Amino acid sequence: MSVLLSNVIKGNSYNEFQNGVAGLIEKNKDATFYGIASGRSMEGVGIFDGDLLIIDRSVDVKQGDVIVCAYNGVFVCKIADLKNNLLLSASAEYPPVKVTKHDEYLFEGVVISSVRMHRGSVQGTI
């Protein structure tokens, strides 16, 4: 992998960095919360075990969005298939989950971005 330095914008010369990285990724600060991804089921969309998830409760979920929900008492990060009432993984190793009227389901928010730590772990910081 290579890094094209000509495409890198220095943080101190970029106006949107006035509020730090949070200003770039938190569109609605009052409705934003964070979680840590666990497992491998979302690697196909670039979410890896230990990644920091930025989740926005104010965003309306659309077909194909990556979401966080409480499903039968467990927080999960999945792809929303609204047409078929399914929670999808981004890996063929994990089958789709059909949400039925017998399940406990609570939508928590849309994953608007994720952050991967390249040095150290986010686990002990939040």
Buried (B, 14 or more C-beta within 10 A) or exposed (E): EEEEEEEEEEEEEEEEBEEEEEEEBBBEEEEBEEBBBBBBBBBBBEBEEBBBBBBBBEBEBEEEBBBBBEBEEEEBBBBBBEEEBBBBBBEEEBEBBEBEEEEEBEEBBBBBBBEEEEEEEBEEEE
